[in-house]
Amino acid sequence: MIINSQNTRNRIAYAVFLLVIVVSGYFLENLYYLQLLTFIGINTLLALALNMLMGYAGQISLGHAAFYGIGAYGTAILTVHCHFSPWLALPAAIAVAMAVAYIVGIPTLKLSGYYLGMGTLGFGMIIHILFREWSSITGGASGFIGIPPLELGPVSFASGRNYFFLVWGCVLISFIACQRIIDSRIGRALRAIHDGENAAAAVGVNTRALKLQVFVLSAAISALAGFLYAHLVFFISPGTFSFIASIRMVTMVVIGGMASVWGALLGASLLTLLPEWLHAFSEFEMVVYGLILMLVMIFLPRGLFRGLLDIYERTLKKNTH
Amino acid sequence: MAVKGVSLSVKQGQIITLIGANGSGKSTLLESVCGLLPDWKGEITFQGTPLKGLDPPAVVRQGISLVPEGRLVFAPISVLDNLKLGAYTMYRKRRHAEVSQTLEKILDLFPILRQRAKQPAGTLSGGEQQMLAIGRALMSHPKLLLLDEPSMGLAPLIVEKIFHTLEMLRNDGITILLVEQNAQAALQIADFGYVFETGNVVLQGPATELLADQEVKRAYLGKDYGEFYDDNR
């Protein structure tokens, strides 16, 4: 059966993924690398969130940093001002992000193409201005200080290693959840909407409701990433959730590969690691950064994941001949 | 705007064909039936149920399936997944066993689709894509199948094959509304036909009568005036 072989392949991929997480979590001693990997994990969540919306359902969002910010500011405000436990703030922040996505999504998702991009862009800017100007609550442009570290009973997540496991645990769970959605009839319907909304409607897909649902799901995962970010760095400022952050998310999805959860991982890794590697170029850093992104797009137009997979399959074919 | 005043009926268990030139409003009519165009005046009923105000998924649940113009298969998605998408409303009711049974039936009906099951639908030939589009529409167990120009851009031999399949489906009890420009092929398999011109039905009757009708011959069966007068001498 076709379906079964694909299932086993997926299962093996996830087992390897889990193994890599556990091994690197236990054996990496360098705290700098652990923290870098933790950031990759958070960015992977963002890329996954946007990939569900953009890569699968084909609905572009240029304002997704807003949901990232709502997660971060949500937990910051609730834990510092309202003295909530972070574990209570997490579902609350996610719920707020989902509610906002629902309300914003109803009118916005009627748009498509450039117009949807414009609509979400405006939304992202409004939320960004809100973070910056509502200083009595958000701390304004100077940022929000004093977000508490995470603790769960005797386990403290203040150490780099435990936080690494927390973030990558969230990534793994989100990956599996999203993969299950993708492999179901909903995933097929999302890809059908991507290819042609009218044709999808003609086979009986409720396109409007489904687009809204995936938008809300995407917002929830972004808010989770925001929560993890806030409790990792203890200090957040509006700049992290600006228009540039939204564009970075789109870049991660496109570079990594649309419509693939592993593409999200690759895209997030590359865009987090590149600036670190490129420090050696000092003032030419941004030039080389841009150049690498251009080269990836020219030679692997379907993104890193598909591109590398194609290269692998081609060499495999060559070797058997 | 396309379509003005139309009145037609489709009898159960028959192939009804709607013939007309480009821009006569045939596709608009089908899209209105399917709920893809929500804004129209008039009355459309299916087995006594009014279809006014139903969205496309609700129309599919009523037992009406559309094979859209230009096939509109989901190009990047595999043939198998395209077919499964046709059963979207069935999966929702968790009728999985029934769906896989239907899937087998359709793969038997179009064996080429079984060979191509894992390929992206965009890599199929035009005829194969048309078969896929029909197969996808059949996945939801329609009582009424609407086809919008299934012969468009296909070689005569393929058209013949596809139309033969439609006859088989009719014999299995599925009612078919066939919208076509290829009047010759459509009238040969149809039971009843309507000729459509700029939003009005100008002619109707049993398919055999329409095939013999001089006006239809002149306008739609590719005979010019010269031949037409020759025939009548």
Interface residues (C-beta under 8 A of the other chain):
Chain A: I2 R185 R188 A189 R191 A192 H194 D195 G196 N198 A199 A200 A201 A202 V203 G204 V205 N206
Chain B: C34 G35 L36 D55 P56 P57 V60 R61 L66 P68 L72 V73 F74 A75 P76 I77 L80 D81 K84 L85 G86 Y88 T89 Y91 R92 A117 K118 R136 A137 S140
